[in-house]
Amino acid sequence: MRIEVLYFDGCPNHAPTVERVKQMAVDLGVQAKVEEIEVTSLAQAQQLRFLGSPTVRVNGLDIDPSARQGTNYGLSCRVYSGVFGVPPDDLIMAALQSPPTSA
């Protein structure tokens, strides 16, 4: 399983998201390293399909199925469920428990 957390420098939700993802992986018995990817430019944001900081991907897929078709790439803060800067536990859990797929 490949787990990525994409972020921009200074994002206040980056570290809490990484810690939450790591803890949930341990709790679920998932053997995977969390790769942190810093996004530093608009060009890189577009190349990586970066929807804002933090973005969590499991096996190349955004953990939020409703965001997978999004195209508003850029260096901005990401908001989940219209309110939260850290992804909700249910999105993280569902992604960590999903069968492997190709992105």
Secondary structure, 3 states (H helix, E strand, C coil): CCEEEEECCCCCCHHHHHHHHHHHHHHHCCCCCEEEEECCCHHHHHHHCCCCECEEEECCEECCHHHCCCCCCCCCECCECCCECCCCHHHHHHHHHCCCCCC
